[in-house]
Amino acid sequence: MFDLPSDILFILDELSETYGLDKNEARTYSKLSENYRNQNFRDLKFSQAVVYALGRMPATYGVIKYVLKRFESTGENFTNILDIGAGVGALKIALQDSEVNYEALEKSEAMRKIFRKLNGDDSKIYSEDFLKFCSKNKYQSVFASYFINEIKDKKSALKKIFDLSKKYVFILEPGTPNGFRNILEAKKVATELGWYPLLPCATRDCKLFEKDWCHFSIRLPRTRHHARLKNASLPYEDEKFCYVIFSKKETNFFENNTIVKRPIKRSGHTIFDVCTSDGIRRIVQTDKVGKKLQWGDQL
Ligand SMILES: C[S@@+](CC[C@H](N)C(=O)[O-])C[C@H]1O[C@@H](n2cnc3c(N)ncnc32)[C@H](O)[C@@H]1O
């Protein structure tokens, strides 16, 4: 369900072969990962951007699909969106079969070049630095996936994101304490500006802190490249992430009770760690109630 479409995988394969990256890609990927771990976000060279597309984009695409699916389940929708720090266009690919009017902003020339190879030349892509971006337009939705993490002045960037949006703001981040800290900062700025969290819960004043950060996980099939880049043998990978979707309108879909860890299955019952207004609570449910519930669902 969260796999990249086969035409995109085909183009990625071709890119790797055309640029003769196969021999060095594992080394380039390991250097890139090290830079990300050390929060060292230099402008990428073309070969690094190809390796990003092969090694990281399948996961960011999967996370984006998951978040869009959760959003759809609320019955809300959007018809236009600005994708900030769009990279090689994971959101654009995820919206491939929709009628949504999509615009992107991406400062890296290498990323934009691959974006065009994967998505064609039709999309409007602003090439400037977001922090200098001026727009007369407001968008119905603004999307920032794995972007805030790369920005030094997070508060200013977040304010600007909310200012550009009329209805919804999506923030996706790595499933790490740092990523969660960015989600908390986004909640703080949102509250100051009169926005409301819609998903994964409607709690403005989050009770979870760094030692127990709120994150989710999806299981992704490993592509041939993925396995080679990471020297990995398992046919799948678990991608951990944090996210929050804000709405301009107050909502009370999910006040709390979000399942925030992988449920522990026992014979005849399942144990859930659930986020409530008093913090994390452990709840046991019989199979009749709990069997189908998953990490990220509401109990
Ligand atoms: C980790 S990538 C995420 C790409 C994409 N959103 C995804 O989820 O796959 C972050 C992207 O943000 C871009 N970026 C970082 N700072 C930026 C800025 N100030 N203005 C515009 N783009 C920026 C980077 O060039 C990079 O392509």
The ligand as an SDF file (V2000), in Angstrom:
LIG
                    3D

 27 29  0  0  0  0  0  0  0  0999 V2000
   14.8830   15.7370    3.6690 C   0  0  0  0  0  0  0  0  0  0  0  0
   14.3800   16.5310    2.2300 S   0  0  0  0  0  0  0  0  0  0  0  0
   12.6370   16.1440    2.2170 C   0  0  0  0  0  0  0  0  0  0  0  0
   12.0920   16.1420    0.8330 C   0  0  0  0  0  0  0  0  0  0  0  0
   10.6180   15.7880    0.7110 C   0  0  0  0  0  0  0  0  0  0  0  0
    9.7720   16.7270    1.3960 N   0  0  0  0  0  0  0  0  0  0  0  0
   10.3510   14.3880    1.2070 C   0  0  0  0  0  0  0  0  0  0  0  0
    9.6030   14.2350    2.1820 O   0  0  0  0  0  0  0  0  0  0  0  0
   10.8890   13.4530    0.6060 O   0  0  0  0  0  0  0  0  0  0  0  0
   14.3400   18.2520    2.6960 C   0  0  0  0  0  0  0  0  0  0  0  0
   14.3020   19.1890    1.5010 C   0  0  0  0  0  0  0  0  0  0  0  0
   14.1240   20.5320    1.9570 O   0  0  0  0  0  0  0  0  0  0  0  0
   14.9130   21.3840    1.1330 C   0  0  0  0  0  0  0  0  0  0  0  0
   15.1820   22.6160    1.8840 N   0  0  0  0  0  0  0  0  0  0  0  0
   15.9080   22.7390    3.0300 C   0  0  0  0  0  0  0  0  0  0  0  0
   15.9370   24.0190    3.4240 N   0  0  0  0  0  0  0  0  0  0  0  0
   15.2280   24.7300    2.5080 C   0  0  0  0  0  0  0  0  0  0  0  0
   14.8750   26.1080    2.3760 C   0  0  0  0  0  0  0  0  0  0  0  0
   15.2950   27.0080    3.2810 N   0  0  0  0  0  0  0  0  0  0  0  0
   14.1160   26.4840    1.3340 N   0  0  0  0  0  0  0  0  0  0  0  0
   13.6800   25.5700    0.4150 C   0  0  0  0  0  0  0  0  0  0  0  0
   13.9800   24.2570    0.4820 N   0  0  0  0  0  0  0  0  0  0  0  0
   14.7460   23.8280    1.5150 C   0  0  0  0  0  0  0  0  0  0  0  0
   16.1780   20.5640    0.8640 C   0  0  0  0  0  0  0  0  0  0  0  0
   16.8480   21.0280   -0.2860 O   0  0  0  0  0  0  0  0  0  0  0  0
   15.6020   19.1620    0.6950 C   0  0  0  0  0  0  0  0  0  0  0  0
   15.2830   18.8870   -0.6360 O   0  0  0  0  0  0  0  0  0  0  0  0
  1  2  1  0
  2  3  1  0
  2 10  1  0
  3  4  1  0
  4  5  1  0
  5  6  1  0
  5  7  1  0
  7  8  2  0
  7  9  1  0
 10 11  1  0
 11 12  1  0
 11 26  1  0
 12 13  1  0
 13 14  1  0
 13 24  1  0
 14 15  1  0
 14 23  1  0
 15 16  2  0
 16 17  1  0
 17 18  1  0
 17 23  2  0
 18 19  1  0
 18 20  2  0
 20 21  1  0
 21 22  2  0
 22 23  1  0
 24 25  1  0
 24 26  1  0
 26 27  1  0
M  CHG  2   2   1   9  -1
M  END
$$$$
